[in-house]
Structure formats: C-alpha cells, structure tokens
Amino acid sequence: MNYKIIGDSCVDYTDYRDGLNWVTRVPLTITLEGVEYVDDSNLDCDDLLAKMAKSNEGPKSACPSPGQFLAAYEEGDADEIYVVTLSSPLSGTYASATMAKTMLQDKDSNKKVHVFDSRSAAAGEVAICVKIKDLLDAGYSFEEVVQQVEDFISSMNSIFTLETLETLRKNGRLTKLQSVITEKLNLKMVMGATPEGEIEALGKALTISAAIKKMIEIIKERGQKSGFEDRVLYITQCQALERAEMIKTKVLEVCQFKDVVICEARGISSIYANSGGIILAF
C-alpha cells in the first residue's frame, strides 16, 4: 500500500532519518505586531525570536485550515494517510485535520486516514512520526499501526523547561497564580503533559541548571518504573544546542535509552519555548 505521513509544522527538524523529509508538514501561521509569518522551512526563526524579544506583544499562532490539510491528503496517490497534530487542548490543528479527513472520505470512501492527537508537541510529534514509519517499514497493517501508535502516545512522556514562560503567560497557557508566582520569583518551571495533553507543573527551581537537574531526576524515576531500553529520547532545543548535548550526556548516565535524537525547534516550537528552551519526549 502507498502511504503518507503528514504532520503540522510543530514536527521539528533533525538530522535523524534525513531530517524527517518523508513527513509532509502543513504549516501553522504566527502573527507578531500585525505581521504574519508562515511556519515553513523558509522561516528565519532566529530573526523571529529577536523580534519577539523586542516586542511588548506576545506572538499569536493560528492552526491550518481543513482545506490546507485536505490539499495535503489529496496530493499524490496514497491509500493510507497518517496524520500527527499538536495536542488538541492546545491547538485547533487536530480539529482541522479531522474535518479534512471527513471531507476526503466523503469524496473517496476507500481512503484510509487516521489523525493522531499527539497530546504533546515538538519532540513528541517527532517521536510519533518515527514510530509510524518504523511500524510501516516493518510491514504492519493500517489497523495495527493505528493501534500500536495510539498505545505509544498513551505511554509517552513529555517534559519541558524554559528560560521564560512569557509567551505561555501572554497566550493564557498558565493559570493566573502560576503567572504571578513565576514572574515575581523568576522561577524556572519544569512542566509536562497530562495524559489528556494539557500542561501541568512537575517542579520548580531557581535556575535553569537546577530545573534541568530536576528534569533528569524525573526521567530517572520514570525509567526505574518501566525501563527505556527500547525507547528513543527526543530533545527539541531552541537556540540551546550545547545545553541539549549536555542533557543527552547526563541522561545517558542514569538511563539506558536506545538512542537520543536532538531536534531543532522551528517556528511554533520556538515561539513557545523561546531561546534556551528544552522539550523532551520519550
């Protein structure tokens, strides 16, 4: 069967598997001070981050339309289409992709399409895309791939720490209390995704170094319960390659992951992670 793997533009880029160039990315858009940016491979993320740092406004993101997803579905002659989107509580991307699925199957009921709600973002979406391709390369059927990937998503961990929570605060991703506490005390939060894909606080620290140490402690604790010998750790870094390399080294000292893959944040990941942000998924 011919297949196609589609993601939104929060599927970050990496040197792993040829940059994941086998993923068709449907871009979100970013608006800052009235200027709209398309989150595609042409976006200069460093320039966008510099403009964000000078702006009093928070950047706004908008999900792709169902029509954009439908166009991606119809391009080529794939019989099976696998779609990975941002966590549905955080973005309308999942809803758009699902609506496009209905539109496609109204035209051609023989098309097999499944939209995966990543319940994550960035590194988490990369992990899911790679899982899909591994199963397809191993010869699993559409139904088997869907079931195994949904199980994988349910067991996946997503953890992140950021230099600043400013964009999350400006866009209402934090509670009022969290915003006040982190701003007044300049705390570095360790955050994670709930099973439903919402953001939760896992810990706090006075410095980013202490926050990273806390992240590694959480990974070690979870690894002792279930083991990660067959899992890959994905790290999305935003202008923080050296920090990501350090985390890779430290994590491998306490957990035996199958592999560690470092990803470069693109537009959507960058505006929420900000410079120095780290997002982990495994």
Phi, psi and omega per residue, in radians:
M1 nan 2.459 3.017
N2 -1.386 2.353 -3.130
Y3 -2.295 2.870 3.128
K4 -2.492 2.378 3.068
I5 -1.936 2.177 -3.077
I6 -2.141 2.409 3.065
G7 -2.334 2.882 2.952
D8 -1.426 -3.133 -3.013
S9 -1.404 0.149 2.993
C10 -1.535 0.014 2.952
V11 -1.347 1.813 -3.007
D12 -1.271 2.895 -3.133
Y13 -1.640 2.663 -3.115
T14 -2.751 2.778 3.038
D15 -1.288 -0.281 -3.114
Y16 -1.178 2.385 3.133
R17 0.896 0.867 3.074
D18 0.969 0.703 3.079
G19 1.262 0.266 -3.074
L20 0.956 0.690 -3.133
N21 -1.263 -0.049 3.053
W22 -1.536 0.014 3.034
V23 -1.699 2.180 3.019
T24 -1.469 2.052 -3.075
R25 -1.726 2.235 3.066
V26 -1.743 2.014 -2.933
P27 -1.369 2.462 2.864
L28 -1.421 2.977 3.049
T29 -2.095 2.677 -3.122
I30 -2.182 2.321 3.107
T31 -2.074 2.235 3.101
L32 -2.368 2.092 -3.132
E33 0.890 0.755 3.050
G34 1.456 -0.075 3.133
V35 -1.760 2.279 -3.123
E36 -1.728 2.330 3.119
Y37 -2.083 2.351 3.070
V38 -1.580 2.236 -3.074
D39 -1.470 1.217 3.090
D40 -2.073 -2.986 -3.041
S41 -1.186 -0.232 -3.139
N42 -1.541 -0.160 -3.085
L43 -1.219 2.285 3.070
D44 -1.549 1.669 -3.058
C45 -1.167 -0.629 3.120
D46 -1.086 -0.734 3.121
D47 -1.142 -0.731 3.123
L48 -1.092 -0.744 3.128
L49 -1.131 -0.654 3.106
A50 -1.128 -0.709 3.114
K51 -1.190 -0.653 3.081
M52 -1.065 -0.728 -3.092
A53 -1.116 -0.492 -3.121
K54 -1.594 -0.171 -3.026
S55 -1.641 2.543 3.031
N56 -1.499 -0.171 -3.137
E57 -1.695 2.662 3.024
G58 -1.571 2.481 3.087
P59 -1.169 2.567 3.099
K60 -1.977 2.468 3.099
S61 -2.007 2.609 3.114
A62 -2.287 2.391 -3.090
C63 -1.335 2.782 3.059
P64 -1.139 2.696 3.097
S65 -1.370 2.796 3.022
P66 -0.974 -0.604 3.136
G67 -1.108 -0.623 3.102
Q68 -1.166 -0.721 3.081
F69 -1.155 -0.729 3.140
L70 -1.038 -0.739 3.117
A71 -1.061 -0.686 3.110
A72 -1.179 -0.657 3.122
Y73 -1.126 -0.698 -3.018
E74 -1.433 -0.298 3.132
E75 -1.206 2.210 -3.087
G76 1.506 -2.922 -3.064
D77 -2.226 0.652 -3.092
A78 -1.168 2.380 3.058
D79 -1.553 -0.493 3.124
E80 -2.124 2.289 -3.104
I81 -2.235 2.193 3.142
Y82 -2.026 2.201 -3.027
V83 -2.119 2.343 -3.140
V84 -2.117 2.200 -3.105
T85 -2.220 2.880 2.993
L86 -0.960 2.705 3.100
S87 -0.892 2.269 -3.067
S88 -1.102 -0.556 3.075
P89 -1.193 -0.270 -3.066
L90 -1.826 -0.268 -3.036
S91 -2.693 2.664 3.064
G92 -1.483 0.110 -3.080
T93 -1.059 -0.735 3.138
Y94 -1.058 -0.766 -3.139
A95 -1.096 -0.726 3.119
S96 -1.106 -0.778 -3.130
A97 -1.137 -0.643 3.131
T98 -1.205 -0.703 3.087
M99 -1.102 -0.702 3.112
A100 -1.120 -0.605 3.075
K101 -1.039 -0.810 3.125
T102 -1.080 -0.734 3.130
M103 -1.084 -0.731 3.137
L104 -1.156 -0.816 -3.077
Q105 -1.258 -0.344 2.991
D106 -1.180 -0.531 3.108
K107 -1.443 -0.678 -3.061
D108 -2.522 1.731 -3.068
S109 -1.228 -0.188 -3.141
N110 -1.441 -0.240 3.132
K111 -1.243 2.284 3.081
K112 -1.741 2.113 -3.103
V113 -2.351 2.346 2.994
H114 -2.327 2.291 3.110
V115 -1.811 2.076 3.130
F116 -1.640 2.149 2.964
D117 -1.424 1.932 -3.040
S118 -1.135 -0.409 -3.005
R119 0.933 0.472 -3.076
S120 -2.724 -2.719 3.120
A121 -2.909 2.963 2.961
A122 0.884 -2.016 -3.110
A123 -0.981 -0.592 3.127
G124 -1.122 -0.698 3.116
E125 -1.199 -0.654 3.071
V126 -1.047 -0.804 -3.138
A127 -1.004 -0.714 -3.108
I128 -1.216 -0.752 3.119
C129 -1.042 -0.763 3.129
V130 -1.133 -0.689 3.108
K131 -1.056 -0.771 3.117
I132 -1.021 -0.857 -3.087
K133 -1.133 -0.684 3.119
D134 -1.039 -0.760 -3.126
L135 -1.193 -0.694 3.105
L136 -1.144 -0.734 3.113
D137 -1.118 -0.462 3.124
A138 -1.460 -0.074 3.043
G139 1.614 0.259 -3.136
Y140 -1.271 2.654 3.135
S141 -1.333 2.924 3.121
F142 -0.958 -0.849 -3.100
E143 -1.122 -0.672 3.123
E144 -1.194 -0.695 3.111
V145 -1.088 -0.813 -3.126
V146 -1.020 -0.826 -3.095
Q147 -1.145 -0.798 -3.099
Q148 -1.181 -0.622 3.127
V149 -1.263 -0.682 3.070
E150 -1.077 -0.689 3.074
D151 -1.112 -0.708 3.119
F152 -1.075 -0.784 3.126
I153 -1.055 -0.714 -3.125
S154 -1.119 -0.468 -3.108
S155 -1.761 -0.041 -3.049
M156 -1.332 2.526 3.068
N157 -1.844 2.387 3.036
S158 -2.256 2.175 -3.098
I159 -2.384 2.472 3.087
F160 -2.594 2.730 3.006
T161 -2.445 2.475 -3.029
L162 -2.231 2.635 3.055
E163 -1.143 -0.615 3.137
T164 -2.495 2.522 3.083
L165 -1.772 0.317 -2.995
E166 -1.031 -0.805 -3.113
T167 -1.172 -0.711 3.088
L168 -1.078 -0.688 -3.140
R169 -1.163 -0.842 -3.104
K170 -1.100 -0.480 -3.114
N171 -1.743 0.216 3.024
G172 1.293 0.392 -3.135
R173 -1.483 -0.189 3.105
L174 -1.986 2.669 3.021
T175 -1.227 2.804 3.127
K176 -1.026 -0.712 -3.138
L177 -1.122 -0.782 3.118
Q178 -1.046 -0.708 -3.118
S179 -1.102 -0.809 -3.108
V180 -1.119 -0.823 -3.085
I181 -1.093 -0.849 -3.080
T182 -1.191 -0.613 -3.125
E183 -1.249 -0.793 -3.078
K184 -1.202 -0.695 -3.057
L185 -1.703 -0.072 -3.119
N186 0.970 0.731 -3.118
L187 -1.380 2.636 3.004
K188 -1.791 2.069 -3.076
M189 -1.635 2.482 2.923
V190 -1.746 2.063 -3.047
M191 -2.038 2.838 3.112
G192 -2.628 3.113 3.112
A193 -1.827 2.369 3.033
T194 -1.296 2.937 3.076
P195 -0.996 -0.411 3.129
E196 -1.547 -0.123 3.110
G197 1.625 0.266 3.058
E198 -1.636 2.886 -3.109
I199 -1.551 2.330 3.070
E200 -2.314 2.679 3.099
A201 -1.494 2.314 3.124
L202 -1.910 -0.313 -3.133
G203 3.048 3.047 3.117
K204 -2.542 2.773 -3.110
A205 -2.644 2.863 -3.124
L206 -1.484 -0.374 -3.129
T207 -2.352 2.805 3.111
I208 -1.152 -0.579 3.115
S209 -1.108 -0.729 3.117
A210 -1.197 -0.602 3.115
A211 -1.157 -0.711 3.111
I212 -1.133 -0.705 3.077
K213 -1.029 -0.701 3.108
K214 -1.135 -0.709 3.094
M215 -1.023 -0.800 -3.117
I216 -1.142 -0.643 3.072
E217 -1.082 -0.714 3.123
I218 -1.129 -0.755 3.118
I219 -1.082 -0.788 3.132
K220 -1.039 -0.783 -3.140
E221 -1.075 -0.768 -3.133
R222 -1.237 -0.578 3.105
G223 -1.166 -0.596 3.125
Q224 -1.167 -0.440 -3.129
K225 -1.449 -0.665 -3.030
S226 -2.207 -0.296 -3.132
G227 1.305 2.523 -3.096
F228 -2.203 0.383 -3.076
E229 -1.046 -0.465 -3.132
D230 -1.826 0.220 -3.090
R231 -1.966 2.645 3.052
V232 -1.854 2.378 3.040
L233 -1.632 2.159 3.100
Y234 -1.859 2.317 -3.118
I235 -2.152 2.020 2.978
T236 -1.624 2.222 3.121
Q237 -2.100 2.466 3.095
C238 -1.997 1.810 -3.079
Q239 0.895 0.715 -3.068
A240 -2.562 0.801 -3.081
L241 -1.080 -0.755 -3.134
E242 -1.081 -0.699 3.097
R243 -1.120 -0.716 3.122
A244 -1.123 -0.713 3.110
E245 -1.106 -0.675 3.106
M246 -1.129 -0.746 3.115
I247 -1.095 -0.735 3.097
K248 -0.971 -0.827 -3.135
T249 -1.094 -0.815 -3.092
K250 -1.159 -0.703 -3.138
V251 -1.126 -0.746 -3.113
L252 -1.191 -0.249 3.055
E253 -1.322 -0.391 -3.064
V254 -2.071 -0.283 -3.136
C255 -2.403 2.437 -3.104
Q256 -1.706 1.319 3.058
F257 -1.252 2.656 3.080
K258 -1.076 -0.654 -3.138
D259 -2.863 2.854 3.036
V260 -2.263 2.215 -3.084
V261 -2.115 2.204 3.137
I262 -1.738 2.243 -3.100
C263 -1.961 2.637 3.109
E264 -1.733 2.185 3.140
A265 -1.096 2.380 3.013
R266 -1.763 -2.740 -2.956
G267 -1.022 -1.015 -3.077
I268 -1.118 -0.782 3.097
S269 -1.058 -0.685 -3.080
S270 -1.173 -0.737 -3.039
I271 -1.213 -0.459 3.112
Y272 -1.624 -0.605 3.120
A273 -1.342 -0.575 -3.040
N274 1.059 2.938 -3.114
S275 -1.022 2.261 3.133
G276 1.651 -0.129 -3.100
G277 -1.256 2.573 3.138
I278 -2.288 2.282 3.103
I279 -2.193 2.226 -3.138
L280 -2.010 2.548 3.035
A281 -2.522 2.444 -3.135
F282 -2.819 nan nan
